[in-house]
Amino acid sequence: MEKPLDEQQLMSLGAAFEQAEMWPRAAQIYDLLLESQPTHPLAMARRILVAGRQGDFETALRIGARASGAWCDAANTLAAAGRADQAAALLRRAIEIDPNLVLYEGLAGIELPGPSYYQHLAWLHEALQPRTYLEIGVWYGQTLALARPPTLSIAVDPEPKSPLPAFATETRVFTATSDAFFAESLWTHAVGPRRFDLSFIDGLHRFEQVLRDFINVERHSTPDSVVVFHDTLPLVPLAAEREIGALFWCGDVWKILPCLEHFRPDLRIVTIPTAPSGLTVVTGLDPASLVLAERFDEAVARFGQAPYAMVEARLSGMRGAQQNRRETLIEAIGRVRR
């Protein structure tokens, strides 16, 4: 009786069939190995890849549901082979049936390659050296910790996580909502007569709240100030919904972009396709502007129900443009650098 092939031999044979583009035979080999080792990571990754080459997404989904890592490995293999569109499609389908953070981060690595939003924020602090920095939405304080002396950092969050990290510069954390921070004039105690040079809006991820935050922040800024929004490029519809449906939730923050483009064409708006969900830099502020405050209800009515297709169109226009780089950021703030 002929001795059965061992694991290494089966993987080698499957790879040989792949190299010859004999996809059905490769699938048979990997299926044979997965019968005895259902969670074999390499076999799952190769089998998902082969299914993708065959256009058999149902099989890819069935196998990938057992291990997110295998999905990402298969997608990365496709991307490395110059098949980024197929890799992204594979992960999008995977997210539809298993909406977990690992898969979303894998998709972000393919769709938004390059420096992360955290790196861009660090570059902003380095380039601007703001006298005052405002952060709405603290979470665990990682981005707040990017500020360096002599910046005065002001943070606002109703429930900041504890413990916060050690900060390199003077930092004042206000446990309040952003509405309360501005309505109760806490900002005057925070900065006195000074204005915010750099503001990062990453608080409640609802469009109308983000719009209110921008109105308040702009009023307490200068024409040379910079405002930054996070989560303006959610990669899948589930991430862009108003209600939390997954750990990679971004809310409908993204609606602030078409809103500002429509009502405030005087602003300079640059969106950087950086992982995991985009970063938008706004300059050319007008602290005296009343347009958004006076037309707030109109803005919410007009863009509150905007379709996710608007995000897809924006993402499509950015693919392959190589905009996720330091130079894009520096160009965005070039006119206000001190």
Rosetta blueprint (number, residue, H / E / L):
1 M L
2 E L
3 K L
4 P L
5 L L
6 D L
7 E H
8 Q H
9 Q H
10 L H
11 M H
12 S H
13 L H
14 G H
15 A H
16 A H
17 F H
18 E H
19 Q H
20 A L
21 E L
22 M L
23 W H
24 P H
25 R H
26 A H
27 A H
28 Q H
29 I H
30 Y H
31 D H
32 L H
33 L H
34 L H
35 E H
36 S H
37 Q L
38 P L
39 T L
40 H L
41 P H
42 L H
43 A H
44 M H
45 A H
46 R H
47 R H
48 I H
49 L H
50 V H
51 A H
52 G H
53 R H
54 Q H
55 G L
56 D L
57 F H
58 E H
59 T H
60 A H
61 L H
62 R H
63 I H
64 G H
65 A L
66 R L
67 A L
68 S H
69 G H
70 A H
71 W H
72 C H
73 D H
74 A H
75 A H
76 N H
77 T H
78 L H
79 A H
80 A H
81 A L
82 G L
83 R L
84 A H
85 D H
86 Q H
87 A H
88 A H
89 A H
90 L H
91 L H
92 R H
93 R H
94 A H
95 I H
96 E H
97 I H
98 D L
99 P L
100 N L
101 L H
102 V H
103 L H
104 Y H
105 E H
106 G H
107 L H
108 A H
109 G H
110 I H
111 E H
112 L L
113 P L
114 G L
115 P L
116 S L
117 Y H
118 Y H
119 Q H
120 H H
121 L H
122 A H
123 W H
124 L H
125 H H
126 E H
127 A H
128 L H
129 Q L
130 P L
131 R L
132 T E
133 Y E
134 L E
135 E E
136 I E
137 G L
138 V L
139 W L
140 Y L
141 G L
142 Q L
143 T L
144 L H
145 A H
146 L H
147 A L
148 R L
149 P L
150 P L
151 T L
152 L E
153 S E
154 I E
155 A E
156 V E
157 D L
158 P L
159 E L
160 P L
161 K L
162 S L
163 P L
164 L L
165 P L
166 A L
167 F L
168 A L
169 T L
170 E L
171 T E
172 R E
173 V E
174 F E
175 T L
176 A L
177 T L
178 S H
179 D H
180 A H
181 F H
182 F H
183 A H
184 E L
185 S L
186 L H
187 W H
188 T H
189 H H
190 A H
191 V H
192 G L
193 P L
194 R L
195 R L
196 F E
197 D E
198 L E
199 S E
200 F E
201 I E
202 D L
203 G L
204 L L
205 H L
206 R L
207 F H
208 E H
209 Q H
210 V H
211 L H
212 R H
213 D H
214 F H
215 I H
216 N H
217 V H
218 E H
219 R H
220 H L
221 S E
222 T E
223 P E
224 D E
225 S E
226 V E
227 V E
228 V E
229 F E
230 H E
231 D L
232 T L
233 L L
234 P L
235 L L
236 V L
237 P H
238 L H
239 A H
240 A H
241 E L
242 R L
243 E L
244 I L
245 G L
246 A L
247 L L
248 F L
249 W L
250 C L
251 G L
252 D L
253 V H
254 W H
255 K H
256 I H
257 L H
258 P H
259 C H
260 L H
261 E H
262 H H
263 F H
264 R L
265 P L
266 D L
267 L L
268 R E
269 I E
270 V E
271 T E
272 I E
273 P L
274 T L
275 A L
276 P L
277 S L
278 G L
279 L E
280 T E
281 V E
282 V E
283 T E
284 G L
285 L L
286 D L
287 P L
288 A L
289 S L
290 L L
291 V H
292 L H
293 A H
294 E H
295 R L
296 F H
297 D H
298 E H
299 A H
300 V H
301 A H
302 R H
303 F H
304 G L
305 Q L
306 A L
307 P L
308 Y L
309 A H
310 M H
311 V H
312 E H
313 A H
314 R H
315 L H
316 S H
317 G H
318 M H
319 R L
320 G L
321 A L
322 Q L
323 Q L
324 N L
325 R L
326 R H
327 E H
328 T H
329 L H
330 I H
331 E H
332 A H
333 I H
334 G H
335 R H
336 V H
337 R L
338 R L
